[in-house]
Amino acid sequence: MAHPAVEVEPRRRRSADHHHHHHAQSPGYGIQISYRTLSIRVDEKALPQKQKKSTDPADAIAAIDVHLIPPDEVYTRYSCHPTVGLETAAVQRKLKFDGKNIISPPPTKYWLKALNYVFGGFNFLMWIAFVVTILSYEPLGQPPSPINLGVAVLLMIVITVSTTFYAAVDWNASRIMKSIKSLIAEEAAVIREGKQQLVPANEIVVGDIIVLSTGDRVPADARIVQMSSDLKFDRSLLTGESDMVPGSLDATADNALETRNLALTSTFVTQGTCHSVVFATGDRTVMGRLVKMSGETKFELTTIQREIWFFTKVVSGFALSLFCISLLLYGVWLRTRYPGYATMSSAIANSIGCLTAFVPQGLPVCFALSLTVIARRMAARHVLVKNLATIETLGCISVLCSDKTGTLTAGKMTVESVAFLDACHSAKDIYLTIPSSPNPTASSAALKVLHAIARLCNGAKFDSAPANMAKLVEERAVKGDPTDTALLRFAENLSLGGLQTDGATDAIEKYRKLFEIPFNSKNKWMMSIIRDTSASPMSPVFHSSKFDPEKHEIDTDQTSGEGTWMMVKGAPDILFRSCGSVMLGDGSEVPLEEQERSTLSTLQSQWSADGQRVLALCRKPLPLFKPNLPPSDIEEHLYQELHSLTLVGLVGIRDPPREDVPAAISVIRKAGVRVFMVTGDFKLTAVAIAKQVGIVTQDRIDTIADVRSRALADKYANGQVHPHLIKPSADSSERALVLTGEDVTSLTPTDWDVIVGTYTELVFARTTPDQKMKIIESIKARGDNTVAVTGDGVNDAPALKAADVGVAMGAGSDVAKEAASLILLKNDFASIPIAIEMGRLVFDNLKKVTLYLMPVGSYTEFMAVLSNVVFGMQIPLSSYLQVCFSITNDVVMSISLMHEKPEA
């Protein structure tokens, strides 16, 4: 019976799929599911018996074979449906059986931690003093002196108290850091019950179909079953390689770690979109098994810990040297020259004073306390610090390079203006006009087309959960980038307002998306190939083959026919070159001549100067499109077809600056840190926002021509100035400069010298990710600059990694958050000056503690020992009292200094 079931099942499922496309709500798909479940059981019986499970993680990784089977078998193996996904009952059952999708941290070696607490810092000197004191009590003490025993007991109390304190501080700091990390609610888009919905990443189960798009972190190991042609992954966390890895539908290697048709946990989608079937979660993922193999993560000292440790070694070495000198003086000189002056026991007790007096016991305590203070203050501001060295580095930054969208601005974009060649409207007017119009769709033929492009050439989707869809459009959860989200809400508002012909629901039913090239930072446009199924009959195979046409045996020469459109949206200055005509408000088209281009460019400049992001929406009929070619061939063909577009209209999107940004930038600049803007947006929009937030304060803004003027260039010609000295002088006047991405590619080393050494206000516009990284590296190489970068998108990730300190927004992409070393969970830009202040405060207060402890504590107590041993004077403080003073007076006073407020 096994073989017939295997033969029949794919045909039966294809038939059911076809039926499902036309009757999405048909109750009949339950029959199909039960039949398929039967097929799975039969198929599994036919499979060869698996070998006994191995406990070795390497064997488990080698045993992965899901990448070697075709997509149809993947659905069968994991009991899921390509369009329905998993049912709720199956999800609950699998969640109960497999547990949550969480990778267990490597086991902590508590015995090593305990040893560090007991013998770490200056405690090891206290142990030396304790052992020597016990020896001086007995057998060296004849008769044993009770005072020595008292000193030994006191030293043990000191060791116990400091050990407990170190442990308590470490536990408290780690507890705070864990609580902050738990605030990052990672979500993933999955298809369940036939609907795409957002679920917590830790509730994903085997068999879930996850929908991945640009910027997403892959939440579990999954096999790619559908993908866009430009899909690429960042696997640097897994492989250490920084190159982007393209995705694939078929296996490219037998090794699961090398094949390109698997999306592995903790990798990132840097470009494109895909659907993947989960085959492993939690500790059973490749990353989970590698963590198990690697054991405990390597401990690394932070900058300040290295400084403290160096200081500890110097002081300890000096104290041990003095202790040895004191004993030598007794043994070589005092014992023979003045035999009755001191016994062996009293000499050792006096020498111990060198150890107890010279060691600043308060310093490690204060250092540990400073970490707690930082952790608490950061936790209160909802800031995740991956490494405490970040705070120290922030304390000495000299340049802050910030992205614009989502960082300086709120990232809550809304469509504010809509323009055609002969008419300009505000979005509010359009919302009010449509419901009152007797025939909304006829009121503006161009608006109808623009609405269709805004809705269909869009990478964002509403979370389809009923509770979410019942909310107001502005309050609904959306999966997608801010620009697409703004256009999606705009289109939905038009639909609800009465423009129903191309409405959200109708658009999905009436139109079929044949191919898509998602937006990327280099092209600066997005393209969708859409077919109007009402124009002429269309075979359902087109829909299922949009990602993988080769798996269906269909005619690759077949064309899509009438009703197929190329829809493009993107930067006007990029798309204007590809347009041959422009649409008027009534839907008629006229050639796009020089006058029309000038009119539209002027409008773009006006909107941009007002701080709006401007998008051009275009279309072109494409009746000869061949959807059944390989994706790479289709993409190449579409690039060639990107000409003679009809410019339908312009859309202005408002993204207001965050309320806390102008004040924060003012504080940062007063602290002596230069703030630059590095954005992919249009030059005039970038400058407008820069002026609103205070990055640019000058009326005159220089360009590349001014940089290359003789007056500035001569100063830095032929490397006359050392790179470390290239910075604006304190008495020089403020100067502003704006550069585009094209300017950046043409800059010479001398140009960079002029820019970094002359300008205090900089705006880089229309930059690509590669150019952003080049900007950061060029600034770091000059003026001894420590550079911090803030950002939230995939395009910011290279710059965040290249910077000394990367700061990501909590609402940003997973890629940016992984690349950054500090995450502002509440998107609170005002936390940055606080972090800078705390970084400087820690160093200042530790200096104060050191300056207090060494002269007041160590030197004065050591003088008592020195005068007794060398000059024979009566000792003013016994070793017992010295330990009491060191651990009470010194430490208490040090702690008060640690809580000092900033001096300025």
C-alpha positions in Angstrom: 0.0 0.0 0.0 2.9 2.3 0.5 3.7 2.9 -3.2 0.3 3.9 -4.4 0.0 6.4 -1.6 3.3 7.9 -2.5 2.3 8.1 -6.2 -1.2 9.6 -5.7 -0.5 12.1 -2.9 1.3 14.9 -4.9 -1.5 14.9 -7.5 -4.2 15.0 -4.9 -2.5 17.8 -3.1 -2.0 19.9 -6.3 -5.7 19.5 -7.0 -6.5 20.6 -3.5 -4.1 23.6 -3.8 -5.9 24.6 -7.0 -9.2 24.3 -5.3 -7.9 26.3 -2.3 -6.9 29.3 -4.4 -10.4 29.7 -5.6 -12.2 28.8 -2.4 -10.0 30.0 0.4 -12.6 29.5 3.1 -13.8 26.1 1.8 -14.3 23.6 4.6 -13.1 20.9 2.3 -9.4 21.4 3.0 -9.8 19.4 6.2 -10.3 16.2 4.1 -7.1 17.0 2.2 -5.2 17.4 5.5 -6.4 14.1 6.9 -5.6 12.3 3.6 -2.1 13.9 3.6 -1.5 12.8 7.2 -2.2 9.2 6.1 0.3 9.5 3.3 2.9 10.8 5.6 2.6 7.8 7.9 2.8 5.4 4.9 5.8 7.3 3.6 7.6 7.2 6.9 7.2 3.5 7.2 8.9 3.1 3.8 11.9 5.1 5.0 15.0 3.2 6.0 15.5 2.7 9.7 17.6 5.5 11.3 20.7 4.7 13.2 20.8 4.9 16.9 20.9 8.5 18.1 24.3 9.9 18.9 24.9 12.2 21.8 27.7 14.0 19.9 26.5 17.4 18.6 28.8 17.1 15.5 27.2 13.8 14.5 23.7 15.4 14.8 24.8 18.3 12.5 26.3 15.8 10.0 23.0 13.8 10.0 20.9 16.8 8.7 19.5 15.8 5.3 16.5 18.2 4.9 18.4 20.3 2.4 18.8 17.3 0.1 15.1 16.6 -0.5 12.7 18.5 -2.8 10.3 21.1 -1.3 7.2 18.9 -1.8 8.8 16.3 0.5 9.7 18.9 3.1 6.0 19.8 3.5 5.2 16.1 3.7 7.9 15.3 6.3 6.9 18.1 8.6 3.1 17.8 8.3 2.5 21.3 7.0 0.7 22.8 4.0 2.3 25.4 1.7 -0.5 28.0 2.1 -2.3 26.9 5.3 0.8 26.2 7.4 0.1 24.5 10.7 -3.1 24.3 12.6 -3.3 25.6 16.2 -3.8 22.1 17.7 -0.7 20.9 16.0 1.3 23.9 17.2 0.2 23.3 20.8 1.1 19.6 20.6 4.5 20.2 19.1 5.2 23.0 21.6 4.4 20.7 24.5 6.6 17.9 23.0 9.6 19.9 21.8 9.6 22.8 24.3 10.2 26.4 23.6 12.5 27.6 20.9 15.3 28.8 23.2 19.0 28.0 23.1 20.3 27.0 26.5 23.3 29.1 27.6 26.6 27.2 28.1 27.0 25.8 31.6 28.7 28.2 34.1 31.7 26.9 35.9 30.7 28.1 39.3 33.9 26.7 41.0 36.0 29.0 38.8 33.8 32.0 39.7 34.0 31.1 43.4 37.9 30.9 43.2 37.9 34.3 41.5 35.7 35.8 44.2 37.9 34.3 47.0 41.4 35.0 45.5 40.7 37.8 43.0 41.7 41.4 43.2 43.8 42.2 46.3 42.4 39.2 48.2 45.4 37.1 47.3 47.7 39.5 49.3 45.3 39.2 52.2 45.7 35.4 52.0 49.5 35.8 52.1 49.2 38.1 55.1 46.8 35.6 56.8 49.1 32.6 56.3 52.2 34.5 57.5 50.2 35.8 60.6 49.2 32.3 61.5 52.8 31.2 61.2 53.9 34.1 63.4 51.4 33.1 66.0 52.5 29.5 66.0 55.1 27.9 65.5 57.2 31.1 65.1 55.7 32.8 68.1 57.4 31.8 71.4 55.2 32.3 73.4 52.3 32.7 70.9 51.0 36.3 70.9 47.2 36.7 71.1 47.5 39.9 69.0 48.8 37.9 66.1 45.8 35.5 66.3 43.5 38.6 66.4 45.1 40.0 63.3 44.7 36.6 61.5 41.0 36.5 62.5 40.5 40.0 61.3 42.2 39.3 58.0 39.9 36.3 57.5 36.9 38.5 58.2 38.2 41.0 55.6 38.6 38.2 53.0 35.1 36.9 53.8 33.4 40.3 53.6 35.2 41.3 50.3 34.4 37.8 48.8 30.8 38.1 49.7 30.7 41.7 48.3 32.3 40.7 45.0 29.8 37.8 44.6 26.8 40.0 45.5 27.9 42.8 43.1 28.5 40.3 40.2 25.2 38.5 40.8 23.3 41.9 41.0 24.9 43.2 37.8 24.2 40.0 35.9 20.6 39.9 37.2 20.0 43.5 35.9 21.6 42.7 32.5 19.4 39.6 32.2 16.3 41.6 33.0 17.1 44.1 30.4 17.8 41.4 27.8 14.3 39.9 28.5 12.8 43.3 27.4 13.8 42.5 23.8 10.6 40.8 22.5 11.7 39.0 19.4 8.9 38.2 17.1 8.6 36.2 13.9 6.1 36.2 11.0 4.6 32.7 10.4 1.8 31.2 8.4 -0.7 29.4 10.6 -4.4 28.5 9.8 -3.8 30.0 6.3 -3.0 33.5 7.7 0.3 35.3 8.2 0.7 36.3 11.8 3.3 37.6 14.2 4.2 35.2 17.1 6.9 35.3 19.8 10.1 33.7 18.3 10.4 31.3 21.3 7.0 29.8 20.4 8.0 28.6 16.9 7.7 24.9 16.3 9.0 22.3 13.8 6.8 22.5 10.7 6.0 26.2 11.0 6.3 28.2 7.7 8.2 31.3 8.6 8.1 34.4 6.4 11.5 36.2 6.4 12.2 39.6 4.9 15.1 42.1 4.8 16.5 42.8 8.2 15.0 39.8 10.0 17.0 37.4 12.3 16.3 33.8 11.4 14.5 32.5 14.6 15.0 28.7 14.0 16.7 26.4 11.5 14.6 26.2 8.4 14.6 24.9 4.8 13.9 27.5 2.1 10.9 26.5 0.0 10.1 29.9 -1.7 12.4 32.9 -2.2 12.9 36.1 -4.1 15.7 36.1 -6.7 17.9 38.5 -4.7 17.8 36.6 -1.3 21.0 37.0 0.7 22.0 36.1 4.2 24.6 37.4 6.7 26.1 34.2 8.3 29.0 36.0 10.0 27.8 34.9 13.5 28.0 31.3 12.4 30.9 31.2 10.0 32.9 34.4 10.8 32.8 35.3 7.1 31.5 38.8 6.4 30.5 38.2 2.8 26.8 38.0 2.0 25.7 34.4 1.2 23.0 34.2 -1.6 20.0 31.9 -0.9 19.0 28.9 -3.0 16.0 26.5 -3.4 18.2 23.6 -4.2 21.1 22.1 -2.2 24.5 23.5 -3.2 26.5 21.2 -0.9 26.0 18.0 1.0 27.2 19.7 4.2 24.3 21.4 6.1 26.6 24.2 7.2 27.7 25.0 3.6 24.5 24.6 1.6 22.6 27.7 0.6 19.1 26.4 0.8 19.0 26.4 4.6 18.2 29.5 6.8 20.1 28.8 10.0 19.4 30.3 13.5 21.1 33.6 14.3 21.8 34.4 10.7 20.2 37.5 9.1 18.3 38.3 5.9 20.2 41.2 4.4 18.3 41.3 1.2 15.1 39.7 -0.3 12.3 37.6 1.1 11.6 33.9 1.5 9.3 31.3 3.0 11.0 28.5 5.0 9.8 25.4 6.8 11.3 25.0 10.3 13.1 21.7 10.9 14.8 22.3 14.2 14.3 24.6 17.2 16.1 25.5 20.4 19.1 23.4 21.4 18.5 21.1 18.4 19.4 23.9 15.9 22.9 24.1 14.4 23.7 27.1 16.6 22.4 25.3 19.7 24.6 22.3 19.0 27.6 24.5 18.3 27.1 26.3 21.7 27.0 22.9 23.3 30.2 21.9 21.6 32.1 25.2 22.3 31.3 25.1 26.1 31.8 28.3 28.1 32.4 31.5 26.2 35.8 33.1 26.6 36.1 35.7 29.3 37.5 39.1 28.1 38.7 42.0 30.2 37.2 45.4 29.5 39.4 48.5 29.1 38.8 49.6 32.7 39.3 46.1 34.1 42.7 45.9 32.3 43.7 49.2 33.8 42.6 48.1 37.3 44.4 44.8 36.9 47.6 46.5 35.8 47.4 48.9 38.8 46.7 45.9 41.1 49.8 44.1 39.8 52.0 47.2 40.3 50.8 47.9 43.8 50.9 44.2 44.8 54.5 43.8 43.5 55.5 47.0 45.4 53.9 45.8 48.6 55.4 42.3 48.4 58.9 43.9 47.7 58.6 46.1 50.8 57.4 43.1 52.9 60.5 41.1 51.8 62.8 44.1 52.4 61.3 44.5 55.9 62.0 40.9 56.8 65.5 41.0 55.3 66.3 44.1 57.4 65.2 42.2 60.5 67.1 39.0 59.5 70.3 40.6 58.3 70.6 43.7 60.4 68.3 44.1 63.4 68.6 40.5 64.7 72.4 40.6 64.8 73.0 44.3 65.7 70.1 44.8 68.1 69.3 41.3 69.4 66.7 42.3 72.0 64.8 44.8 69.9 62.3 42.4 68.3 61.4 38.8 68.2 60.8 36.8 65.0 57.0 36.9 65.7 56.9 40.7 66.2 59.1 41.3 63.2 56.7 39.3 61.0 53.8 41.2 62.5 55.4 44.5 61.7 56.3 43.4 58.2 52.7 42.3 57.6 51.9 46.0 58.0 53.6 46.5 54.6 51.0 44.2 53.0 48.0 45.5 54.9 48.9 49.1 54.8 50.0 49.5 51.2 47.1 47.7 49.6 44.1 49.9 48.7 41.4 47.5 49.6 38.8 50.0 48.7 39.7 50.1 45.0 38.3 46.8 43.8 35.3 47.3 45.9 34.7 50.7 44.3 35.3 49.3 40.9 32.8 46.6 41.4 30.4 49.2 42.8 30.9 51.4 39.8 29.7 48.6 37.5 26.6 48.2 39.6 25.9 51.9 39.5 26.2 51.8 35.7 24.0 48.7 35.3 21.3 50.2 37.5 21.3 53.6 35.8 21.2 52.0 32.3 18.5 49.6 33.4 16.4 52.5 34.5 16.8 54.1 31.1 16.0 50.8 29.3 19.5 50.6 27.6 21.0 47.2 26.9 24.8 47.3 27.2 26.3 44.2 25.7 29.7 44.9 27.2 30.5 47.4 29.9 33.5 48.5 27.9 31.0 50.3 25.7 30.2 52.8 28.5 33.9 53.5 29.0 34.5 54.0 25.3 31.4 56.2 25.0 33.1 58.4 27.7 35.8 59.3 25.2 34.0 59.6 21.9 34.8 62.7 19.8 32.4 62.1 16.8 28.9 60.7 16.7 27.6 59.7 13.2 23.9 59.2 13.2 21.4 57.8 10.6 18.3 59.9 10.0 15.3 57.6 9.5 14.2 55.9 12.7 17.1 57.3 14.7 16.9 61.1 14.6 13.3 60.8 13.3 10.5 58.8 15.0 10.3 56.3 12.2 6.5 56.7 12.3 6.0 57.8 8.7 2.7 59.1 7.3 1.8 60.1 3.8 1.3 63.9 3.9 1.2 65.0 0.2 0.2 63.5 -3.1 0.9 65.2 -6.5 0.3 64.6 -10.1 1.7 66.8 -12.9 -1.3 69.1 -12.9 -2.6 68.8 -9.3 -1.3 68.6 -5.7 -3.3 67.4 -2.7 -2.7 66.8 1.0 -3.5 63.3 2.2 -6.1 64.7 4.7 -8.0 66.4 1.9 -8.0 63.2 -0.1 -9.4 61.2 2.9 -12.2 63.8 3.3 -13.0 64.1 -0.4 -13.4 60.5 -1.3 -16.4 59.6 1.1 -18.3 62.7 -0.1 -17.7 62.0 -3.8 -20.8 60.5 -5.6 -18.5 58.2 -7.6 -15.1 57.9 -5.7 -13.3 55.8 -8.4 -14.2 58.3 -11.1 -13.2 61.3 -9.1 -9.6 60.8 -10.0 -8.5 58.1 -12.4 -4.8 58.9 -11.6 -5.5 58.5 -7.9 -7.0 55.1 -8.6 -3.8 54.0 -10.3 -1.6 55.5 -7.7 -3.6 53.7 -5.0 -3.1 50.4 -6.8 0.7 50.9 -7.0 0.9 52.0 -3.3 -0.9 48.9 -2.2 0.6 46.3 -4.6 4.2 47.5 -5.0 4.6 47.2 -1.3 6.7 45.0 1.0 4.6 45.6 4.1 1.7 43.5 5.4 -0.8 43.9 8.2 -0.7 41.2 10.9 -3.8 39.3 9.9 -4.9 38.4 13.5 -8.6 39.4 13.9 -7.9 41.5 17.0 -5.3 43.5 15.0 -7.5 44.0 11.9 -10.3 45.3 14.1 -8.1 48.3 15.2 -7.9 51.7 13.5 -5.6 51.7 10.5 -3.0 53.8 12.3 -2.9 51.5 15.3 -2.6 48.1 13.5 0.6 46.1 13.8 2.4 46.0 10.4 5.3 43.8 9.3 7.5 45.9 7.0 9.8 48.9 6.9 8.5 52.4 7.8 8.2 53.7 4.2 6.2 50.7 3.0 4.1 50.8 6.2 3.2 54.5 5.5 2.1 53.6 2.0 0.1 50.6 3.2 -1.8 52.6 5.8 -2.4 55.3 3.1 -3.9 52.7 0.7 -6.0 51.1 3.4 -7.4 54.5 4.4 -8.3 55.1 0.8 -10.0 51.7 0.6 -12.0 52.3 3.8 -12.8 55.8 2.5 -14.6 54.3 -0.5 -12.0 53.8 -3.1 -12.8 50.1 -3.2 -11.9 49.0 -6.7 -8.3 48.5 -5.9 -8.8 48.2 -2.2 -6.7 46.0 0.2 -9.0 43.0 0.1 -9.9 43.3 -3.6 -6.3 43.9 -4.6 -5.2 40.6 -3.2 -8.1 38.7 -4.9 -8.1 40.6 -8.2 -4.3 40.9 -8.7 -1.6 38.2 -8.7 2.0 39.1 -8.0 4.2 37.3 -10.5 7.6 38.6 -9.5 9.2 41.1 -7.2 12.5 42.9 -6.8 12.5 44.2 -3.2 13.9 47.7 -2.3 17.6 47.8 -1.6 20.0 50.6 -0.6 21.9 50.5 -3.9 19.0 50.6 -6.4 16.8 52.8 -4.2 13.6 51.4 -5.8 11.3 48.5 -5.5 9.6 46.7 -8.4 6.6 44.4 -8.6 5.2 42.6 -11.6 1.4 42.4 -11.1 -1.2 40.7 -13.3 -4.9 41.7 -13.3 -6.6 38.3 -13.4 -9.9 39.9 -14.5 -8.2 41.0 -17.8 -8.1 37.4 -19.2 -8.1 33.9 -17.8 -4.8 32.9 -16.1 -3.5 29.5 -15.1 -2.9 29.0 -11.4 0.6 27.7 -12.0 1.8 31.2 -12.4 1.1 32.0 -8.8 2.8 28.9 -7.4 5.8 29.3 -9.7 6.7 32.9 -8.8 9.6 31.7 -6.7 10.5 28.4 -8.3 9.2 28.1 -11.8 11.5 25.2 -12.6 9.8 22.7 -10.3 6.7 22.8 -12.6 6.8 21.3 -16.0 5.4 24.3 -17.9 6.2 26.2 -21.1 9.0 28.8 -20.4 8.1 30.7 -23.6 4.5 31.4 -22.4 3.9 35.1 -21.8 1.6 36.6 -19.2 -0.5 38.5 -21.7 -2.7 41.6 -21.3 -3.2 43.1 -17.9 0.3 42.6 -16.7 2.0 45.7 -15.2 5.5 46.6 -14.0 5.0 48.7 -10.9 7.9 50.6 -9.5 8.3 53.0 -6.5 11.5 54.7 -5.4 13.6 57.8 -5.3 12.5 60.4 -7.9 16.0 61.5 -8.8 16.8 57.8 -9.7 13.5 57.0 -11.5 13.0 60.2 -13.4 15.8 59.0 -15.8 13.7 55.9 -16.6 10.4 57.7 -17.3 9.1 58.5 -20.7 5.7 59.9 -19.9 3.7 61.3 -17.0 0.1 60.8 -16.0 -2.3 63.8 -15.4 -5.0 63.8 -12.7 -7.7 62.6 -15.2 -5.7 59.5 -16.1 -4.4 60.7 -19.5 -0.7 60.5 -20.3 1.6 63.2 -21.8 5.3 62.9 -22.8 7.7 63.7 -19.9 9.6 66.6 -21.6 12.1 69.0 -20.1 9.4 71.4 -18.8 7.5 68.6 -17.0 10.8 67.3 -15.5 11.6 70.8 -14.2 8.1 71.1 -12.7 8.3 67.8 -10.9 12.0 68.4 -9.7 10.9 71.8 -8.3 8.1 70.1 -6.4 10.5 67.5 -5.1 12.9 70.2 -3.9 10.1 72.1 -2.1 8.8 69.0 -0.3 12.3 67.9 0.6 13.3 71.3 1.9 10.2 71.0 4.1 11.6 67.7 5.5 9.4 65.3 3.6 10.7 62.1 2.0 9.5 62.0 -1.7 8.7 58.8 -3.6 7.9 58.5 -7.3 5.3 55.9 -8.2 5.5 54.5 -11.8 4.1 51.8 -14.0 4.5 50.2 -17.4 2.5 47.6 -19.3 4.4 44.3 -19.7 2.3 41.9 -21.9 5.4 40.0 -23.1 6.6 39.1 -19.5 7.6 35.5 -19.2 7.0 34.4 -15.6 8.2 30.8 -16.1 11.9 31.6 -16.8 14.5 31.1 -14.0 14.4 34.0 -11.4 17.9 35.2 -12.4 16.9 35.5 -16.1 13.7 37.3 -15.1 15.6 39.8 -13.0 18.1 40.5 -15.7 15.2 41.0 -18.2 13.4 43.4 -15.9 16.5 45.6 -15.4 16.6 45.9 -19.2 12.9 46.8 -19.3 13.3 49.6 -16.7 12.7 52.4 -19.3 9.8 54.2 -20.8 7.9 54.1 -17.5 4.8 56.3 -16.9 5.3 58.5 -13.9 1.9 58.3 -12.1 2.6 60.7 -9.3 4.7 61.7 -6.3 4.0 60.9 -2.7 5.4 63.0 0.2 6.0 61.2 3.4 6.5 63.0 6.7 8.8 61.5 9.4 9.0 64.0 12.2 12.1 64.3 14.4 12.0 62.6 17.8 11.0 65.1 20.5 14.1 64.3 22.6 16.7 64.6 19.8 17.3 68.4 19.6 18.0 68.7 23.3 20.2 65.6 23.3 22.3 66.8 20.3 22.7 70.2 22.0 24.1 68.5 25.2 26.4 66.2 23.1 27.8 69.1 21.2 28.4 71.0 24.4 30.4 68.0 25.6 32.8 68.5 22.7 31.5 65.8 20.5 30.8 66.6 16.8 27.5 65.2 15.5 27.3 64.2 11.8 24.3 62.8 9.8 24.9 59.9 7.5 21.7 58.9 5.6 20.5 57.4 2.4 17.8 60.0 1.9 17.7 62.9 -0.5 20.1 65.8 0.1 17.5 68.6 0.7 15.4 66.3 3.0 18.6 65.4 5.0 19.6 69.1 5.4 16.1 70.1 6.5 16.0 67.5 9.2 19.6 68.3 10.2 18.6 71.9 10.8 15.5 70.9 12.7 17.4 68.8 15.2 20.5 71.1 15.5 23.1 69.1 13.6 23.4 72.0 11.2 23.2 75.6 12.6 24.9 77.6 9.9 23.0 79.4 7.1 25.8 78.9 4.6 26.4 75.2 3.8 29.5 74.3 1.8 29.7 71.7 -1.0 32.4 69.5 -2.5 33.6 72.5 -4.5 34.4 74.5 -1.3 36.3 71.5 0.1 38.6 71.4 -3.0 39.1 75.2 -3.0 42.7 76.3 -2.8 42.3 78.1 0.6 41.5 74.9 2.4 43.3 72.2 0.3 46.8 73.9 0.5 46.9 73.4 4.3 46.7 69.6 4.0 48.5 69.1 0.6 51.2 66.4 0.4 50.5 65.1 4.0 51.9 68.2 5.7 49.8 67.6 8.8 50.1 64.4 10.9 46.8 62.3 10.8 46.4 62.5 14.6 46.5 66.3 14.5 43.8 66.7 11.9 40.9 68.2 13.8 39.2 71.6 14.0 40.9 74.0 16.4 39.0 75.2 19.5 39.0 78.8 18.3 37.9 78.1 14.7 34.4 79.1 13.6 31.6 76.6 13.0 31.4 75.4 9.3 28.8 73.2 7.7 29.1 70.8 4.7 26.8 68.6 2.8 28.0 65.8 0.6 26.2 63.1 -1.5 27.2 59.5 -2.0 28.6 60.4 -5.4 30.8 63.0 -3.8 32.1 60.4 -1.2 33.2 58.0 -3.9 35.3 60.7 -5.5 37.0 62.0 -2.3 40.8 61.8 -2.1 42.8 61.4 1.1 43.5 65.2 1.0 39.8 65.9 0.7 39.2 63.8 3.8 41.9 65.7 5.6 40.1 68.9 4.8 36.7 67.6 5.7 37.7 66.1 9.1 40.0 68.9 10.0 37.8 71.9 9.0 34.1 71.1 9.4 32.1 70.7 12.6 28.7 70.2 11.0 28.5 67.4 8.3 25.6 65.9 6.4 26.2 62.9 4.1 23.1 62.2 1.9 22.2 59.4 -0.6 24.9 57.1 0.8 25.0 53.3 0.3 26.0 50.9 3.2 29.5 50.6 1.7 29.9 54.4 1.6 28.7 54.7 5.2 31.4 52.3 6.3 34.1 54.2 4.3 33.0 57.5 6.0 33.4 55.9 9.4 36.8 54.5 8.7 38.0 57.7 7.2 37.0 59.7 10.2 38.5 57.2 12.6 41.8 57.4 10.8 42.2 61.1 11.4 42.3 63.4 14.4 42.7 60.5 16.9 38.9 60.2 16.8 36.8 57.7 18.7 33.6 57.3 16.6 30.2 56.2 17.7 27.5 55.4 15.2 23.7 55.2 15.7 21.4 53.4 13.3 18.4 51.1 13.0 18.4 49.5 9.5 20.1 46.8 7.6 22.0 49.4 5.7 23.5 50.7 9.0 24.9 47.3 10.1 28.4 47.6 8.3 28.9 51.1 9.8 27.7 49.9 13.3 30.4 47.2 13.2 33.1 49.5 11.9 32.5 52.1 14.6 34.2 52.1 18.1 30.7 52.1 19.6 27.6 51.0 17.6 24.3 52.2 19.0 21.1 50.6 17.7 17.5 51.5 18.2 15.3 48.9 19.9 12.7 49.2 17.2 15.3 48.7 14.5 16.2 45.6 12.4 17.7 42.5 14.0 20.8 42.9 11.9 21.5 46.4 13.3 20.8 45.2 16.9 23.3 42.4 16.5 26.0 44.6 15.0 25.7 47.3 17.7 27.3 47.1 21.2 24.6 49.2 22.8 20.8 49.1 22.2 18.3 51.8 23.1 15.3 49.6 23.9 12.9 52.6 24.2 14.4 54.3 21.2 15.4 57.1 23.6 18.1 59.2 21.9 18.5 61.2 25.1 20.2 58.1 26.7 23.3 58.7 24.5 24.5 61.9 26.4 23.7 60.1 29.7 25.9 57.2 28.6 28.7 59.6 27.6 28.4 61.4 30.9 28.5 58.1 32.9 31.5 56.8 30.9 33.4 60.0 31.9 32.1 59.9 35.4 33.4 56.4 36.1 37.0 57.3 35.1 36.8 60.6 37.1 35.6 58.9 40.2 38.1 56.1 40.1 40.8 58.7 39.8 39.5 60.3 42.9 39.4 57.0 44.7 43.0 56.2 43.7 44.2 59.7 44.7 42.5 59.4 48.1 43.5 55.8 48.9 47.2 55.9 48.0 48.4 58.9 49.9 45.8 58.9 52.7 45.6 55.1 53.3 48.7 53.4 52.0 51.5 55.9 52.3 50.7 57.2 55.8 50.2 53.7 57.3 53.4 52.5 55.6 55.4 55.4 57.1 54.6 53.9 60.6 56.1 50.6 59.6 59.1 52.2 57.9 59.9 54.4 61.0 59.7 51.4 63.3 61.9 49.0 61.2 64.5 51.5 60.1 64.6 54.2 62.8 63.5 52.1 65.8 60.7 54.4 66.7 57.7 53.1 68.6 55.1 51.8 66.2 52.0 54.1 66.3 49.6 51.6 64.7 49.7 47.9 65.2 49.0 45.6 62.3 45.6 44.9 63.9 44.7 48.6 63.9 46.1 49.1 60.4 43.8 46.4 59.0 40.8 47.9 60.9 41.6 51.4 59.4 42.1 50.0 55.9 38.9 48.1 55.7 36.6 50.5 57.5 37.8 54.1 57.1 39.3 53.7 53.6 36.5 51.7 52.0 33.7 53.8 53.5 35.3 57.0 52.3 36.0 55.5 48.9 32.4 54.4 48.4 31.3 58.0 49.1 33.7 59.2 46.4 32.4 56.6 43.9 28.9 58.3 44.2 30.3 61.7 43.4 28.3 63.7 40.8 29.9 65.1 37.7 32.0 68.2 38.2 30.7 69.9 35.1 
